[in-house]
Amino acid sequence: MTSQRERLEKLLTENVAIQPEDLVPYRTFGSRNKIYQACGAQEIECFRHGKLIIIPTAPLRKKLGIEAA
């Protein structure tokens, strides 16, 4: 069985970009609201495409200390 940290690392290394909802199960930044607040405050680097919030994984991996495979 893989740990939550391993699953988060896999998510962030296999994808170029994710949405805030993808981070909710890992509770890395807390609740869903806190993730959106962090995006709004640019604590998590992100950009908008219309109403969609997109989080590039490279800056997030660097922030969390996760090495790319």
Secondary structure, 3 states (H helix, E strand, C coil): CCCHHHHHHHHHHHCCEECHHHHHHHCCCCCHHHHHHHHHCCCCCCEEECCEEEEEHHHHHHHHCCCCC
